[in-house]
Amino acid sequence: MFQDISLEELRALKERKEMTIIDVRSPSEYRDATLPGSLNIPLFDDAERAEVGTLYKQTSIQAAKDRGLELVSAKLPAFIRQFGEIPGNKAVFCWRGGMRSRTTATLLSLMDIHVYRLTGGYKAYRKWVVETLESYDFKPHSYIIHGNTGTGKTALLHRLQQNGYPVIDLEGMAGHRGSIFGQVGLHANNQKTFDSLLLEKLVTLEQSPYVLFEAESMRIGKVVMPPFMGRQKETGTQIRIEMPLEARVAQIMLDYRPHEHQEEILAAFGRIKSRIHVPIAAEIDRSLTTGNFENAVLLLLEHYYDPKYDYTSQQYGESEKITLNVNNVEEAQTAVAALLQDRHPGSQTTGDRRLQV
């Protein structure tokens, strides 16, 4: 028979890369929110789940079980084969650790494929995430990356992260860049997914002497940051990136690829058009429509984003502020790395964690 496993035990094994976690809920449930890093091998697809659920509510539990058995029996060989192809330890979960995960684990055990079942299912995991974020004690020192639109703040953080620096990519977790054009070319995550990704990242960085992340508003697309992240933004070291205007236009063209997303960009511009002086707004509209994106970006920076940023950048009180004047993201990376080496000479990068030497 299968063996139940607690969330704490499961996370410990996963962190040591000794466990593959499998979500047996329907594809739509998996897309909505899941345990980060889990695979999806659904016992029922979305239509089957709806059918069984309707029988459960409107007819009887036994009718739902009978229909579920019919549906599973038809695809059992392929279902079993998928699990058999996964090496090592495996754990399954459903919504509450109930019928779907129990059925899966039982069927697999009959075929000599041992899996664990997560006690409490996704519901238990979500409860842990919410409660932990509510009382989270953020200990590393924060370096918050500021800069006008187009200074490549996200690209800078990605470069630093690839080189082993402790980075929290809030925009990546939100699936949104945090501006009116923020969802162009991206898939925005919901709050449940954002919370899970953020907490899992925070756990990996608990022993780091510092972390880096971008200055974001409390709302990023569809999600809201927990209050402690806002406090870090206000009290940490503020690193402002200054970059020439032409370099910022080039960076935006690289980040947003407007030739590939013209309709999305036009739709987004329509939501702020009325906030810009009429002749300028008309020229931006013409430039976007005709594909003269560089000119549109330039005008948006000069007449919308830069004045807006100048106002919001004054709201960070007496926290330490450092300005780095650079010509591109490569120079920004070098400058930030030099700053960190000067401030934290006793640390070395080791992937997501930093160790004291």
C-alpha positions in Angstrom: 0.0 0.0 0.0 1.0 3.6 -0.3 2.3 5.8 2.5 1.2 9.2 3.6 3.8 12.0 3.9 3.5 15.3 5.6 4.2 18.6 3.9 7.3 19.2 6.0 8.8 15.8 5.0 7.9 16.3 1.4 9.5 19.7 1.2 12.7 18.4 2.8 13.0 15.6 0.3 12.2 18.0 -2.6 14.9 20.4 -1.4 17.4 17.6 -1.5 16.2 16.7 -5.0 15.0 13.3 -3.7 11.4 13.5 -4.6 9.3 14.1 -7.7 5.9 15.7 -6.9 2.9 14.9 -9.1 -0.3 16.8 -9.1 -3.2 14.5 -10.1 -5.8 17.2 -10.3 -7.3 18.3 -13.6 -5.3 20.5 -16.1 -7.2 23.6 -15.2 -6.7 23.2 -11.5 -3.0 22.7 -12.2 -2.8 25.8 -14.3 -4.6 27.8 -11.6 -2.1 27.0 -8.9 0.1 24.0 -7.8 3.1 23.2 -5.8 6.1 24.8 -7.6 8.1 22.3 -9.6 5.3 19.6 -9.6 4.3 17.6 -12.7 0.7 17.2 -13.8 -0.6 13.7 -14.5 -4.4 14.2 -14.1 -6.6 11.3 -13.0 -9.5 13.1 -14.7 -9.4 15.8 -17.4 -11.5 18.9 -17.0 -14.6 17.5 -18.6 -14.4 14.2 -16.7 -13.9 16.1 -13.4 -17.0 18.2 -14.1 -19.1 15.1 -15.0 -18.0 13.2 -11.9 -18.6 16.2 -9.7 -22.1 16.8 -11.0 -23.0 13.2 -10.3 -21.5 13.5 -6.8 -23.7 16.6 -6.0 -26.9 15.8 -7.9 -27.2 12.0 -7.8 -25.1 10.2 -5.2 -21.5 9.5 -4.1 -21.8 5.9 -5.4 -22.9 7.1 -8.8 -19.9 9.4 -8.9 -17.5 6.6 -7.9 -19.0 4.2 -10.5 -18.6 6.7 -13.3 -15.1 7.6 -12.1 -14.1 4.0 -12.2 -15.4 3.7 -15.8 -13.4 6.7 -16.9 -10.2 5.6 -15.2 -10.4 2.0 -16.4 -10.4 3.2 -20.0 -7.1 5.0 -19.7 -5.4 3.0 -16.9 -2.5 1.5 -19.0 -1.3 4.9 -20.2 -1.8 6.5 -16.8 0.3 3.8 -15.1 3.0 4.0 -17.8 3.4 7.7 -17.2 4.3 7.1 -13.5 6.4 4.1 -14.3 8.6 6.3 -16.5 9.5 8.6 -13.6 12.6 7.4 -11.7 13.1 7.7 -8.0 10.7 8.7 -5.2 7.3 10.1 -6.1 4.5 11.8 -4.2 1.0 12.5 -5.5 -1.5 15.1 -4.3 -5.0 16.4 -5.1 -7.1 19.1 -3.6 -7.4 17.8 -0.1 -5.5 14.6 -0.2 -8.7 12.7 -0.8 -10.2 10.5 -3.4 -8.1 11.3 -6.5 -4.7 11.0 -4.8 -5.8 8.0 -2.8 -7.2 6.2 -5.9 -4.0 7.0 -7.8 -1.7 5.8 -5.1 -3.7 2.6 -4.6 -3.8 1.8 -8.3 0.0 2.4 -8.6 0.7 0.2 -5.6 -1.2 -2.7 -7.2 1.3 -2.4 -10.1 4.3 -2.3 -7.8 4.9 1.4 -8.3 5.3 2.9 -4.8 4.2 6.6 -4.3 3.6 8.7 -1.3 0.4 10.7 -0.8 0.6 14.3 0.5 -1.5 14.6 3.6 -4.0 17.4 3.2 -3.2 17.9 -0.5 -2.9 21.3 -2.1 -5.2 22.8 0.5 -2.6 22.1 3.2 0.2 23.6 1.1 -1.8 26.7 0.5 -2.6 27.1 4.2 1.2 26.8 5.0 2.0 29.5 2.3 -0.6 32.0 3.6 0.3 31.5 7.3 4.0 31.7 6.7 3.9 34.8 4.6 1.7 36.5 7.2 4.3 36.1 9.9 7.5 36.0 7.8 10.6 37.4 9.4 12.7 38.8 6.6 16.4 38.9 7.8 18.7 39.5 4.8 19.6 43.1 4.0 17.8 44.4 1.0 19.3 46.2 -2.0 16.5 47.6 -4.1 17.2 48.4 -7.8 15.6 51.7 -9.0 15.8 53.4 -12.3 13.7 55.1 -14.9 11.8 52.9 -17.3 14.2 51.3 -19.8 17.2 51.1 -17.5 17.1 47.3 -17.8 16.4 46.6 -14.1 14.9 43.2 -14.7 17.7 42.3 -17.2 20.3 43.4 -14.6 18.7 41.2 -11.9 18.6 38.2 -14.3 22.3 38.7 -15.1 23.2 38.8 -11.4 21.1 35.8 -10.6 22.7 33.8 -13.4 26.1 34.6 -11.7 24.9 33.3 -8.4 23.8 36.5 -6.6 20.7 36.2 -4.3 17.9 37.8 -6.4 14.1 37.9 -6.0 12.5 38.4 -9.4 9.2 39.8 -8.4 8.1 40.6 -12.0 8.9 37.0 -13.1 6.9 35.6 -10.2 4.0 37.9 -11.1 4.2 37.3 -14.8 3.9 41.0 -15.3 6.3 44.0 -15.6 4.3 46.2 -13.3 3.4 48.9 -15.8 0.4 49.6 -18.1 2.4 47.6 -20.8 3.5 45.1 -18.2 1.6 42.0 -19.5 2.7 42.4 -23.2 4.0 39.0 -24.3 3.6 37.5 -20.9 1.1 35.3 -18.9 0.1 37.0 -15.6 0.1 34.8 -12.6 -2.6 34.8 -9.9 -2.1 35.5 -6.3 -1.8 31.9 -5.2 1.0 31.2 -7.7 2.8 34.4 -6.9 2.7 33.7 -3.1 4.0 30.1 -3.6 6.9 31.2 -5.9 7.8 34.1 -3.5 7.8 32.0 -0.4 9.8 29.1 -2.0 12.4 31.7 -3.1 12.5 33.3 0.3 13.2 30.0 2.0 16.2 29.4 -0.3 17.6 32.8 0.6 17.2 32.7 4.4 20.9 32.3 5.0 22.0 35.0 2.6 23.4 38.2 4.1 21.5 40.2 1.5 19.1 40.0 -1.4 18.5 42.1 -4.5 15.1 42.9 -6.0 13.5 45.7 -8.1 11.6 48.6 -6.7 8.0 47.7 -7.4 4.6 49.1 -6.3 2.7 46.9 -3.9 0.5 45.7 -6.8 2.2 44.0 -9.8 -0.3 43.1 -12.4 -2.9 40.8 -10.8 -1.0 40.2 -7.5 -0.2 42.1 -4.3 3.1 41.8 -2.5 3.0 41.0 1.3 3.4 44.0 3.6 6.9 42.9 4.8 8.2 43.2 1.2 7.0 46.8 1.1 8.8 47.5 4.4 12.0 46.1 2.9 11.6 48.4 -0.1 11.4 51.4 2.2 14.2 50.6 4.6 16.8 48.8 2.4 19.7 50.3 0.4 18.3 52.1 -2.7 20.5 51.6 -5.8 19.5 53.9 -8.6 20.6 53.1 -12.2 21.1 56.2 -14.4 21.3 55.4 -18.1 21.3 57.6 -21.3 17.9 58.0 -23.0 18.9 56.4 -26.2 20.2 53.3 -24.4 16.9 53.0 -22.5 14.9 53.1 -25.8 17.1 50.3 -27.1 16.6 48.3 -23.9 12.8 48.7 -24.1 12.8 47.5 -27.7 14.8 44.4 -26.6 12.6 43.7 -23.7 9.1 44.2 -25.2 9.7 43.3 -28.9 6.9 45.6 -30.1 7.0 44.3 -33.7 5.7 41.0 -32.3 3.1 42.5 -30.0 1.7 45.6 -31.9 -2.0 45.0 -31.1 -1.3 44.4 -27.4 0.8 47.6 -27.2 -1.9 49.7 -29.0 -4.5 48.3 -26.6 -2.4 49.2 -23.6 -1.6 52.7 -24.9 -5.3 53.3 -25.3 -5.7 53.0 -21.5 -3.2 55.9 -20.8 -3.7 58.0 -23.9 -6.0 60.5 -22.2 -3.3 61.2 -19.5 -0.9 62.6 -22.1 -1.0 66.0 -23.8 -3.2 65.6 -26.9 -0.7 66.4 -29.7 2.0 64.2 -28.1 -0.6 61.4 -27.6 -1.6 61.6 -31.3 2.0 61.3 -32.4 2.6 58.3 -30.2 -0.6 56.7 -31.6 0.6 57.3 -35.2 4.1 55.9 -34.4 2.7 52.8 -32.8 0.2 52.3 -35.7 2.9 52.7 -38.4 5.5 50.6 -36.7 7.8 53.5 -35.7 8.2 52.1 -32.3 11.5 53.8 -31.3 9.8 57.2 -31.7 6.8 56.1 -29.7 9.0 54.8 -26.9 11.0 58.0 -26.8 7.9 60.1 -26.5 6.4 57.9 -23.8 9.6 58.1 -21.8 9.9 61.9 -22.1 6.2 62.8 -21.6 4.8 60.0 -19.4 7.1 57.7 -17.6 10.0 59.9 -16.7 7.8 62.6 -15.0 5.9 59.9 -13.2 9.1 58.2 -12.0 10.6 61.5 -10.8 7.5 61.9 -8.5 7.4 58.4 -7.1 11.2 58.2 -6.5 11.0 60.9 -3.8 8.9 58.6 -1.5 11.7 56.5 0.1 12.5 58.6 3.1 15.9 58.5 4.8 17.1 55.1 3.6 20.6 54.9 2.0 20.7 55.9 -1.6 23.4 55.0 -4.2 23.4 56.2 -7.8 25.3 54.4 -10.5 25.8 56.2 -13.8 26.2 53.6 -16.6 25.8 53.3 -20.4 24.1 49.9 -20.6 23.1 46.8 -18.6 26.5 45.3 -18.9 28.1 48.3 -17.1 25.3 48.2 -14.5 26.0 44.6 -13.7 29.7 45.3 -13.3 29.0 48.3 -11.0 26.5 46.5 -8.8 28.8 43.5 -8.5 31.7 45.8 -7.5 29.5 47.4 -4.9 28.4 44.1 -3.4 32.0 42.9 -3.3 33.0 46.0 -1.4 30.1 45.8 1.0 30.2 42.0 1.5 33.8 40.8 0.9 33.3 37.8 3.1 30.6 36.2 0.9 30.8 34.0 -2.2 28.0 33.2 -4.6 26.7 29.6 -4.5 23.6 29.5 -6.7 20.6 30.6 -4.7 22.5 30.6 -1.4 25.5 32.7 -0.2 27.9 31.2 2.2 30.2 33.1 4.7 33.8 32.4 3.9 
